Amino acid sequence: MIEMILVMVLVGIVATVAGMFLFTGVTAYITTERNTDYALKAQVAMERISLELKDMRDRTVGGNVQIMDDLSVEYETTVTALPGVRRLRYVDADDAVYLRADAGQSDYVLINDVSNFAMNATLADMNGDGAANEIERVSVGITLEGLPTVFAVDVFPRNFVHRAP
């Protein structure tokens, strides 16, 4: 009888330890899968942002590139198949970054679950006229909810682009 009780106690201890290892392994798998999905979403969004901003040019109607509150940018693109004013913006209430392909069109979600968004334009005298009013670089950074990693990209426009005052 004592042997049976001792075996049951030992089996219980072994099962508890095995359960903890199983729980840790499953938790690690789920976390890794979620982080991989978020990293892929962020990579795709940052690539699209980079492609959009590399080809930006001053607007034909309304003048220079508009960067508003470091959360939104309005521009045109040099790609002739993509006419009109384009807009890239972050909406804090939605935790999302949107792209509007043309004025009057709907916003498309580039990425959601964004906990932090930052956009900054660095100005320089790129054309030698003595005024530092051309956009040399646009830096964009995002942080996704639940991830400590900041995904960032520095975009250098291919054209002389002027920031609106």
C-alpha positions in Angstrom: 0.0 0.0 0.0 2.8 2.4 0.9 4.5 1.5 -2.4 1.3 2.5 -4.4 1.1 5.8 -2.6 4.8 6.5 -3.2 4.4 5.6 -6.9 1.4 7.9 -7.2 3.3 10.8 -5.6 6.3 10.3 -7.9 4.1 10.1 -11.0 2.4 13.3 -9.9 5.7 15.1 -9.5 6.9 13.9 -12.9 3.6 14.9 -14.6 3.8 18.4 -13.0 7.4 18.9 -14.3 6.5 17.6 -17.7 3.4 19.8 -17.8 5.5 22.9 -17.0 7.9 22.1 -19.9 5.0 21.6 -22.2 3.4 24.8 -21.2 6.6 26.7 -21.6 7.2 25.2 -25.1 3.7 26.0 -26.3 3.9 29.6 -24.9 7.2 30.1 -26.6 5.8 28.8 -29.9 2.7 31.1 -29.8 4.9 34.1 -28.9 7.3 33.4 -31.7 4.6 32.9 -34.2 2.9 36.2 -33.3 6.2 38.2 -33.3 7.0 36.7 -36.7 3.7 37.8 -38.1 4.1 41.3 -36.7 7.6 41.6 -38.0 6.5 40.5 -41.5 3.6 43.0 -41.4 6.0 45.8 -40.4 8.6 44.8 -43.0 5.9 44.9 -45.8 4.6 48.3 -44.6 8.0 49.8 -44.3 8.9 48.6 -47.8 5.8 50.2 -49.2 6.4 53.5 -47.3 9.9 53.5 -48.6 8.8 52.9 -52.2 6.1 55.7 -51.9 8.5 58.3 -50.5 11.5 57.6 -52.8 9.4 58.7 -55.8 7.7 61.6 -54.2 7.7 65.0 -55.9 6.2 68.4 -55.2 2.5 68.7 -55.8 1.5 70.3 -59.1 -1.6 71.8 -57.4 -0.9 73.3 -54.0 2.8 73.4 -54.3 5.3 71.7 -52.0 5.1 68.5 -50.1 3.0 68.8 -46.9 4.2 67.1 -43.8 1.7 67.8 -41.0 2.4 67.3 -37.3 5.0 64.6 -38.3 2.0 62.2 -38.7 1.0 62.8 -42.3 2.6 63.6 -45.6 0.9 64.7 -48.9 2.8 64.5 -52.1 2.7 63.4 -55.8 4.7 60.6 -57.3 7.0 60.6 -60.3 5.4 57.3 -61.4 3.0 58.3 -64.3 0.7 55.4 -63.7 -0.1 56.7 -60.2 -1.5 60.2 -60.8 -2.9 62.6 -58.2 -2.1 63.6 -54.7 -1.1 60.7 -52.5 -1.3 60.8 -48.7 0.4 58.7 -46.1 -0.9 59.2 -42.5 -1.1 57.7 -39.1 -4.4 57.8 -37.2 -3.8 57.4 -33.4 -7.5 56.5 -32.7 -7.3 53.6 -35.1 -3.7 52.5 -34.3 -3.1 52.3 -38.0 -1.1 53.8 -40.9 -3.1 54.6 -44.0 -2.3 55.3 -47.7 -4.6 57.2 -49.9 -3.8 56.7 -53.5 -5.6 59.7 -54.9 -7.7 62.6 -53.6 -11.3 61.5 -53.2 -10.4 57.9 -52.9 -10.5 55.7 -49.8 -7.7 55.2 -47.4 -6.0 51.8 -47.5 -4.6 50.3 -44.3 -0.9 49.7 -44.6 -0.5 48.4 -41.1 -2.6 48.3 -37.9 -1.8 47.6 -34.3 0.6 50.5 -34.3 1.4 51.7 -30.8 3.8 54.5 -31.8 4.5 56.3 -35.1 7.2 58.9 -35.8 8.0 60.7 -39.1 10.6 63.4 -39.4 11.9 65.2 -42.5 15.5 66.5 -42.6 15.9 69.6 -44.6 19.1 70.7 -46.5 20.3 73.0 -49.3 20.2 70.3 -52.0 20.2 72.6 -55.1 22.8 75.2 -54.0 20.5 78.2 -53.7 21.5 79.0 -50.1 18.1 78.0 -48.6 17.8 74.7 -46.7 14.3 74.0 -47.9 14.7 70.7 -49.8 13.8 67.4 -48.1 17.1 65.4 -47.8 15.7 62.5 -45.9 12.4 61.3 -44.4 12.7 59.1 -41.3 9.8 56.9 -40.4 9.5 54.6 -37.4 6.8 52.4 -36.0 6.3 50.3 -33.0 3.7 47.6 -32.9 1.6 46.7 -29.9 3.2 44.0 -27.8 6.6 44.3 -29.4 9.5 46.3 -28.0 11.2 46.6 -31.5 11.1 49.9 -33.4 10.9 49.3 -37.1 12.5 52.2 -38.9 13.4 53.4 -42.4 15.3 56.4 -43.7 14.1 57.4 -47.2 16.1 59.6 -49.5 13.8 61.1 -52.2 15.1 60.8 -55.8 13.9 64.3 -56.7 14.3 67.8 -55.3 11.3 68.0 -53.0 10.4 71.1 -51.0 8.7 71.0 -47.7 5.8 73.4 -47.4 6.2 76.0 -44.7 
